[in-house]
Amino acid sequence: VAAGCLDPTLERHFKGHRHTVTSVDFSCNNKQIATGSVDSCVMIWNMKPQMRAYRFDGHKEAVTSVQFSPSGHLVASTSRDKTVRLWVPSMKAESTVFRAHTATVRCVNFSSDGQTLVTASDDKTIKLWTVHRQKFLFSLSQHMNWVRCAKFSPDGRLIVSSSDDKTIKLWDRNSRECIHSFTEHAGYANYVDFHPSGTCIAAASTDHSVKVWDIRSHKMLQHYPVHSGAVNGLSFHPAGNFLITASSDSTAKILDLVEGKLLYTLHGHQGPVTCVAFSRTGGYFSSGGSDEQVNHYCHSDSVQPPLTCSLSLIHLLPASPFPLSCPNLHPLRSPSSSIQTVSILEQRLTLTEDKLKECLENQVEIGLHLQNRDEA
């Protein structure tokens, strides 16, 4: 992926919100972007220039979070009005609404199979719901303050949550137990999410930094003190090599997780950058800010997905936090401050390279076999 990466270029501005943009997400086919705003509206921006945007009015107060379902057929939104709405992202603006919590709902996230929703609220709870008929399943309630964010792991077995109580909690969905608490000492995490491999999490903190934690060893893998204001949001590139951040210092930044360094600083907003998201293919990303606008960037001309063999190797190497399509991992470094890492990366590097080499050789053999068969 890194080899095909071009400098990010600002392609379009989307203007239509009347207050701070709070959340942004891409549909699975990259044809639509959903945004939420303090203006209480959800907007669906169509990537075809000739198509108009859709404005969805329904929430009574600020919209705090939006997300497309994995299929792209629904958009979920949360609000300070304590409700969750499920919208069909078309001109008709059809939606269903349910009262999810007793206080502001901060975040909503679909499971990867699209069957379940998780919501996080200022009522200090995390709740799970079925998407079909919005049936309440159960609640997770060990946080001692507002819950800012909750996300499913890629396989749907775990949930990670962040709270103003300065903890990030890892939950087992089946047992409904908290299996670990990471503690933020200097601030709290505004936003948290799983790496696409499912082996680590990243947290966007009010202490101006981003931290990456291994969910099995529970150790901090990386620490990026690269912002001069609170970090409000983040998004992993789907290949897992890059992370983009949004900060109140008016910048978005792209971090190279393999090299362990800051790649780009983007100054596209006037005022705090509040949210950011990579597209599902990684070729684009968008950011939203207090300047009421959404910026849409092109990140690369041809983004290749990680090698299929490397994805299977992740299961053989459970403590490896990065995609194994990038075997040339080396000690991490930072332009401004030392980036912490764990020797487990180096311990597993040789095994990773051996497995990857074996896998690539197998792929070549299969290719030759198919080629010979076709010629015959």
Secondary structure as GFF3:
##gff-version 3
##sequence-region A 1 376
A	DSSP	three_ten_helix	2	4	.	.	.	ID=ss1
A	DSSP	beta_strand	5	15	.	.	.	ID=ss2
A	DSSP	beta_strand	21	26	.	.	.	ID=ss3
A	DSSP	beta_strand	32	37	.	.	.	ID=ss4
A	DSSP	beta_strand	41	46	.	.	.	ID=ss5
A	DSSP	beta_strand	54	57	.	.	.	ID=ss6
A	DSSP	beta_strand	63	68	.	.	.	ID=ss7
A	DSSP	beta_strand	75	79	.	.	.	ID=ss8
A	DSSP	beta_strand	83	87	.	.	.	ID=ss9
A	DSSP	beta_strand	95	99	.	.	.	ID=ss10
A	DSSP	beta_strand	105	110	.	.	.	ID=ss11
A	DSSP	beta_strand	116	121	.	.	.	ID=ss12
A	DSSP	beta_strand	126	130	.	.	.	ID=ss13
A	DSSP	three_ten_helix	132	134	.	.	.	ID=ss14
A	DSSP	beta_strand	136	140	.	.	.	ID=ss15
A	DSSP	beta_strand	147	152	.	.	.	ID=ss16
A	DSSP	beta_strand	158	163	.	.	.	ID=ss17
A	DSSP	beta_strand	167	172	.	.	.	ID=ss18
A	DSSP	beta_strand	177	183	.	.	.	ID=ss19
A	DSSP	beta_strand	189	194	.	.	.	ID=ss20
A	DSSP	beta_strand	200	205	.	.	.	ID=ss21
A	DSSP	beta_strand	210	214	.	.	.	ID=ss22
A	DSSP	beta_strand	220	224	.	.	.	ID=ss23
A	DSSP	beta_strand	231	236	.	.	.	ID=ss24
A	DSSP	beta_strand	242	247	.	.	.	ID=ss25
A	DSSP	beta_strand	252	256	.	.	.	ID=ss26
A	DSSP	beta_strand	261	266	.	.	.	ID=ss27
A	DSSP	beta_strand	273	278	.	.	.	ID=ss28
A	DSSP	beta_strand	284	289	.	.	.	ID=ss29
A	DSSP	beta_strand	293	300	.	.	.	ID=ss30
A	DSSP	alpha_helix	308	316	.	.	.	ID=ss31
A	DSSP	alpha_helix	344	375	.	.	.	ID=ss32
###
